[in-house]
Amino acid sequence: MVSSQTQTRAPALFISHGGGPFPLFADDHESYRAMLHSHTYLFDNTDEPHISGGDSPGFFYDYEHMRNTLPAKCFELQYQGSGDAALAKNIANRLRTTGFLPVIEERAWDYGVYVPMGIMFPDGIIPIVQMSKNIRLGQALEPFRDEGYAIVGSGGSSHDFGKIAAAYFDKEGKAPKPPKEIQLFEDFLMDVAETQDLEWRKKKLCGWREAPSNQLAHLLGSSEHLMPYMVVAGSGGNDAGRRLDQWSLKGTPVGLYLW
């Protein structure tokens, strides 16, 4: 574990969970004290930030209801990581000073945590604390980066589960191809990331439903996969971000963004 006295500013990273390279976390990169992890399914029905407060949260298959549909290997995944109850309390206390009323809860990890973390840190050596909410939460969390805590958002820059699932199970090549116009929304997210003007970034993200092809990327009433991007973008502060990589999820362009 790296000392907070020697730790440089830790990154803020948004992952479209699935595959893709993670050069930021190569073996020769310095370690981080913990991951402050914002992801999709903590955003359901939450008016205030929810924070995972256990040292040993465990995990569960949140797609259990699809056991008869998904391949058996989807239910053989294991990830032995740890939480950090003391850090969760520290985060909650700091958020209260910025006007939030955070809720600490005992919640196991779902695939939004153990899939990307299993790729980046398969040995589970870095503690993880989950959080919910949006841009303002990201701003409140930014100071943790200067203390050596990396901020990670796990979601999807584009996400239409019905079409993705149809493509995965299509054995005859009959599933419709995603429209090329989705790339316009991905480029919108890249432009927003690259600015060093946090206020401009916030203005653009608050109006993201006016961005090109937004309804192709995220159906109306279904934007939860984009919300972790909001947290990470807020924690970027006045740093210029960049698109670290873009890959194809069954024909849909999805990106990884770094501040």
C-alpha positions in Angstrom: 0.0 0.0 0.0 1.3 3.4 -0.9 1.7 6.0 1.8 -0.5 9.1 1.6 2.6 11.2 2.2 4.2 10.0 -1.1 1.0 9.4 -3.1 0.5 11.5 -6.2 -2.9 12.5 -7.5 -4.8 9.3 -8.2 -6.9 8.9 -11.4 -10.6 9.0 -12.0 -11.6 6.4 -14.5 -14.9 5.5 -16.2 -15.3 2.0 -17.5 -17.9 0.6 -19.9 -17.8 -2.8 -18.1 -17.1 -5.7 -20.3 -13.6 -6.1 -21.9 -10.9 -3.8 -23.1 -7.3 -2.9 -22.2 -6.5 -1.1 -19.0 -3.0 0.3 -19.5 -3.6 2.7 -16.5 -3.4 -0.3 -14.2 -0.3 -2.0 -15.7 1.9 -3.9 -13.3 4.5 -1.2 -13.2 2.0 1.5 -12.2 1.9 2.6 -8.6 -0.8 1.1 -6.3 -3.7 3.1 -4.9 -4.9 3.1 -1.3 -8.4 2.1 -2.3 -11.0 2.3 -5.1 -14.0 4.6 -4.6 -16.3 2.8 -7.0 -19.5 4.3 -8.5 -21.5 1.9 -10.6 -24.9 1.4 -12.3 -27.1 -0.5 -10.0 -26.6 1.6 -6.9 -28.5 4.4 -8.7 -31.9 2.8 -8.5 -34.3 4.7 -6.3 -31.7 6.7 -4.4 -32.1 10.3 -3.5 -28.9 10.4 -1.4 -25.6 8.7 -1.9 -25.4 5.0 -0.7 -22.1 3.7 0.4 -21.1 0.1 1.0 -19.9 -0.1 4.6 -18.6 -3.6 5.1 -15.0 -4.9 5.3 -16.0 -8.2 3.7 -19.0 -7.4 1.4 -19.0 -10.7 -0.6 -20.8 -10.7 -3.9 -23.9 -12.0 -5.6 -25.2 -12.8 -9.1 -27.7 -10.0 -9.7 -28.7 -11.8 -12.9 -29.8 -14.9 -10.9 -33.2 -14.7 -12.5 -31.6 -15.5 -15.9 -29.9 -18.7 -14.7 -31.9 -20.8 -17.2 -30.9 -18.5 -20.1 -27.2 -17.5 -19.5 -24.2 -19.9 -19.9 -23.3 -21.8 -16.8 -19.9 -20.1 -16.6 -21.7 -16.8 -15.7 -22.5 -18.4 -12.3 -18.9 -19.7 -11.7 -17.3 -16.3 -11.3 -15.4 -15.7 -8.0 -13.8 -12.5 -6.7 -12.2 -12.3 -3.2 -11.8 -8.6 -2.7 -12.3 -6.5 0.5 -14.1 -3.4 1.5 -13.1 -0.7 4.0 -15.6 0.2 6.7 -13.4 3.0 8.1 -13.0 4.6 4.7 -16.7 4.3 4.1 -17.3 6.3 7.3 -14.7 8.9 6.3 -16.4 9.3 2.9 -19.8 9.7 4.6 -18.5 12.3 7.0 -17.0 14.4 4.3 -20.1 14.2 2.1 -22.2 15.5 5.0 -20.0 18.7 5.0 -21.0 19.3 1.3 -24.8 18.9 1.9 -25.3 15.2 1.2 -27.1 12.8 3.6 -25.2 9.6 2.8 -26.5 6.2 3.7 -24.0 3.5 4.7 -25.4 0.0 4.0 -24.2 -3.6 4.0 -24.4 -4.5 0.3 -22.7 -7.3 -1.5 -21.0 -6.6 -4.8 -22.7 -7.3 -8.1 -21.1 -7.8 -11.5 -20.6 -4.0 -12.0 -17.9 -4.4 -9.4 -16.4 -7.8 -9.7 -16.2 -7.9 -13.5 -14.0 -4.8 -14.1 -12.1 -5.3 -10.7 -11.5 -8.9 -11.5 -9.8 -7.9 -14.7 -7.8 -5.0 -13.2 -6.9 -6.5 -9.8 -7.7 -10.3 -9.9 -5.9 -10.8 -6.5 -8.3 -8.3 -4.8 -5.5 -6.5 -3.0 -7.0 -3.0 -3.2 -10.1 -2.3 -1.0 -13.3 -1.1 -2.7 -16.0 1.1 -1.4 -19.1 1.4 -3.6 -21.1 4.7 -4.0 -24.1 6.0 -5.9 -25.3 9.4 -7.2 -24.0 12.0 -9.8 -21.9 15.0 -10.8 -22.1 16.8 -7.5 -21.1 13.7 -5.7 -18.1 13.5 -8.0 -17.1 17.0 -7.1 -17.3 16.2 -3.4 -15.1 13.1 -3.9 -12.4 14.9 -6.0 -10.2 15.7 -2.9 -9.8 12.0 -2.2 -7.8 11.7 -5.4 -5.1 13.8 -3.8 -4.9 11.4 -0.9 -4.3 8.4 -3.2 -7.8 7.0 -3.6 -8.7 6.2 -7.3 -12.2 6.9 -8.3 -13.8 4.3 -10.7 -17.2 4.5 -12.4 -18.5 1.2 -13.9 -21.4 1.5 -16.3 -21.8 2.0 -20.1 -21.3 5.0 -22.4 -24.0 3.3 -24.5 -26.4 0.6 -23.3 -29.4 -1.1 -24.8 -29.6 -4.4 -22.9 -32.3 -5.9 -25.2 -30.3 -5.4 -28.3 -27.0 -6.5 -26.7 -28.6 -9.7 -25.4 -30.1 -10.4 -28.8 -26.7 -10.0 -30.5 -25.1 -12.4 -27.9 -27.6 -15.1 -28.4 -27.9 -14.7 -32.2 -26.6 -17.8 -33.8 -27.8 -17.1 -37.3 -26.6 -13.5 -37.8 -30.1 -12.1 -37.9 -29.9 -9.6 -35.1 -30.1 -6.0 -36.3 -26.8 -4.1 -36.3 -26.6 -1.0 -34.1 -27.0 2.2 -36.0 -23.7 4.0 -36.8 -25.1 7.2 -35.4 -24.5 6.0 -31.9 -20.9 7.1 -32.4 -22.1 10.7 -32.3 -23.0 10.2 -28.6 -19.7 8.6 -27.8 -17.9 11.6 -29.4 -20.1 13.9 -27.3 -18.8 12.2 -24.2 -15.2 12.5 -25.4 -15.6 16.3 -26.1 -17.1 16.7 -22.6 -14.2 14.8 -21.0 -11.5 16.8 -22.8 -12.5 20.2 -21.5 -10.7 21.7 -18.5 -13.6 23.9 -17.7 -15.6 22.1 -15.1 -18.6 24.4 -15.3 -18.9 23.9 -19.1 -18.6 20.2 -18.5 -21.4 20.2 -16.0 -23.6 22.4 -18.2 -23.2 19.9 -21.1 -23.8 16.9 -19.0 -26.9 18.4 -17.4 -28.2 18.7 -20.9 -27.0 15.3 -22.2 -30.5 14.5 -23.4 -30.0 17.1 -26.1 -26.8 15.5 -27.3 -26.7 13.8 -30.8 -28.1 10.2 -30.8 -28.7 10.2 -27.0 -31.8 8.0 -27.3 -29.9 5.5 -29.4 -27.2 5.2 -26.7 -29.6 5.3 -23.8 -33.4 4.6 -24.2 -35.8 7.0 -22.6 -36.2 6.1 -18.9 -33.1 4.0 -18.9 -30.0 6.1 -18.2 -28.6 4.3 -15.1 -25.6 3.0 -17.0 -24.5 6.6 -17.8 -24.7 7.9 -14.2 -21.3 6.5 -13.1 -19.8 8.6 -16.0 -21.4 11.7 -14.3 -19.7 10.9 -11.0 -16.3 10.4 -12.6 -16.7 13.5 -14.8 -17.5 15.5 -11.6 -14.4 14.2 -9.8 -12.3 15.2 -12.8 -12.4 18.8 -11.6 -10.5 21.1 -13.9 -8.3 18.3 -15.2 -8.5 17.6 -19.0 -9.8 14.1 -19.5 -9.4 11.8 -22.5 -10.9 8.8 -24.0 -8.5 6.0 -23.0 -10.0 3.5 -25.4 -13.0 2.6 -27.5 -14.2 -0.9 -28.2 -17.1 -2.6 -29.8 -19.8 -4.3 -27.7 -21.5 -6.5 -30.3 -21.3 -3.6 -32.7 -22.1 -0.8 -30.2 -19.2 1.6 -29.6 -18.4 2.0 -25.9 -15.6 4.0 -24.3 -13.2 4.2 -21.3 -12.5 7.7 -20.0 -9.7 8.9 -17.8 -9.0 12.1 -15.8 
